[in-house]
Amino acid sequence: MCRNIKTLFNFEPPATEDEVRAASLQFVRKLSGFNEPSKANAEAFHRAVDEVAAVARNLLDSLVTQAEPRNREIEAERARLRNAKRFGLAED
């Protein structure tokens, strides 16, 4: 799966439509191999993004969990620390 697609479930506040659409766009880009489709493929590409976004929103709205919602800021900080360690940018 594409590393740029982030987990969107069980966050407070819930994922926005923009976040769902961005993840859908990344997914369709990965599947198609197009960053930007040609004019001939643009309609199919954009329709696929719309359809994936609708299905993704339906999925997110249907999932249930007993776990406490995650905090976006805490998760972002954890990701920054992982990246710093991974790429040797850890602060001393």
C-alpha positions in Angstrom: 0.0 0.0 0.0 1.1 3.5 -0.6 2.9 5.0 2.4 1.2 8.4 1.9 -2.2 7.0 2.7 -2.8 7.6 6.4 -5.0 5.7 8.8 -8.3 7.7 9.1 -10.3 5.5 11.5 -10.8 6.2 15.2 -9.5 9.8 15.5 -11.0 12.7 17.3 -12.2 14.7 15.5 -13.2 12.2 12.8 -11.6 12.3 9.3 -12.7 15.1 7.1 -14.0 14.7 3.6 -10.8 16.3 2.4 -8.7 13.7 4.2 -10.8 10.9 2.7 -10.6 12.4 -0.7 -6.8 12.8 -0.5 -6.4 9.2 0.6 -8.7 8.1 -2.3 -6.6 10.2 -4.8 -3.4 8.5 -3.6 -5.0 5.1 -3.9 -6.2 5.7 -7.4 -2.8 7.2 -8.4 -1.1 4.1 -7.0 -3.4 1.7 -8.9 -3.3 3.6 -12.2 0.3 4.6 -12.2 -0.8 8.2 -13.1 0.1 11.2 -11.0 -2.1 13.2 -13.5 -4.1 11.3 -16.1 -4.1 12.2 -19.8 -7.2 13.9 -21.2 -8.3 10.6 -22.5 -8.2 9.0 -19.1 -9.2 12.1 -16.9 -12.9 11.2 -16.7 -12.3 7.6 -15.7 -9.6 8.7 -13.2 -11.7 11.3 -11.5 -14.7 9.1 -11.4 -12.6 6.4 -9.7 -11.4 8.9 -7.1 -15.1 9.9 -6.4 -16.2 6.3 -6.1 -13.3 5.3 -3.9 -13.9 8.3 -1.6 -17.6 7.3 -1.3 -16.7 3.7 -0.4 -14.0 4.8 2.0 -16.5 7.2 3.8 -19.0 4.4 4.0 -16.4 2.1 5.5 -15.3 4.7 8.1 -18.9 5.5 9.0 -19.6 1.7 9.4 -16.6 0.7 11.6 -17.0 0.4 15.3 -14.5 0.0 18.1 -14.3 0.0 21.9 -10.9 1.7 21.9 -10.6 5.4 22.8 -10.2 7.7 19.9 -6.6 8.6 19.0 -5.3 12.1 19.2 -4.1 13.5 15.9 -1.4 15.6 17.5 0.1 12.8 19.5 0.0 10.5 16.5 1.7 13.1 14.4 4.5 13.6 17.0 5.0 9.8 17.1 5.3 9.7 13.3 7.9 12.6 13.4 10.0 10.7 16.0 9.8 7.5 13.9 10.9 9.4 10.8 13.7 11.1 12.7 15.0 7.7 13.9 14.5 6.1 10.5 16.3 8.8 8.5 19.0 9.5 11.2 17.6 13.0 12.0 17.2 12.4 15.7 18.0 15.4 17.9 20.6 14.9 20.6 
